[in-house]
Amino acid sequence: MVVAGEPSGDAHAAALVKALQDRAEIDFFGATGPLMRDAGVETIVNSDELAIMGIVEVGRVFRKFLSAFRKLKSAGIERAPDAVILVDWPEFNLRLASTLHRRGLKVIYYISPQLWAWRPRRVNNIKRDVDLLLSILPFEVEWYKARQVEHVEFVGHPLAGEVKARYGREEFCRRNGLDPSRPVVSFLPGSRIKELQRILPPMIDAIEQLAIARPEVQSIVVVAPSRTVEEVRDITSSDVKLIERQTREALAASDAAAIASGTATLEAALLETPMVVVYKESPINWHTLGRLITVPHYGLVNLVAGREIATELMQDELSGENVVKELIRILEPESNAKMREQLREVSMKLGEPGASKRAAAVIVSFLTGLQDVTRLTR
């Protein structure tokens, strides 16, 4: 049984499923997104509509979450799989882990919950309900072991070695009507509609100010795979150039970028693209959930580095003026080269390529200690 709830979790779970299928004949079922379904996972719950954040947003679709939970609980109890693999999505998956572990099922958690960032007391849930914890960030193992969680292993980040542009800067500029001899700055406002609504307007303001301060700069807005050009145009009437289905190519071709806090900052790090990290939540989410955050940095790139190498502009600090000021700074040759060097160090900390295969090997080894896994079919 495999459960993932967000687009990034769906991608990581699908890669893990394929790696496990290469090692053993396994049947999978659970909560799936499109990539898991393509990998052959039977759908008990379609998780596409459950990829949301925030108190208000969750409250509006609470019945959907409750229905999904009940379906997965019933399927887990009735089918009694050899293992339940939970991928990220901690608010949902930690509750499911508790329910299914009490009924004797083995629980494996891939992409460990970011308890080090907020609500660390949930580590007690991990101790009680998770039999094997697989970490993708290098500092997590030490954090968990310091809290007496021994069943945790670092397998490397799934993006390590996988983030590559399909073509270079010259080709990217040719395809998108850009001049490769002039600086390119990309703006990534996020993958959720609420992120788009809150983060894109100050980005557009920044683009307009940047055009005045540095007219030679070419600004582009990168549309996330889960969003559409129409959604972007609904938010702004700006004639800024939009880029679709070329996120990594855009980042690789960019001299600098403004990126909504999240996995995209790690993609930029792996492509060595200097960046400023931004984010804006609803006031209620920021003041309620923000108080629970216990780490000194918000951006994953800074957390992995162990220090702030990319400036973070959060909530009220996110303004067009502040974004432009930082972009102009990191466009300067010396600052640009220094950050690229720091980003190479971050890339090395994320581990060698092949995280999904290593995770699959650890899972099979773990289950082999329990039973014969040459055919796991329930």
BELQUIZI-V408345 format. One line per field, one symbol per residue. phi: phi as a letter, one per 20 degrees, with the letter a starting at -180 (. if undefined). A space follows every 50 residues. Layout:
BEGIN
phi=???
END
This chain:
BEGIN
phi=.cccccgfffffffffgfffffdbececbqecdfffffenefeeceeged eccnffffgfdgffffffffffffffffelffbddddllffeffffgfff ffenefddddmggeffeblfffgfffgeddebddeddfefgfffffdmee eccednegegndebffbeggfffffdmdefedfdcdcdeodefffgfeef gfffgffffffefcfffdecdeefgedcffffffebegegfdddlbgfff ffeeeabdcfgqffffffffelegbdecabdfgffffefffefddfcefg fffffnaeddgdddlfffbgffffgffffeefgfffffffffffffgfff nfgngffffffffffffffdafdfbdcc
END
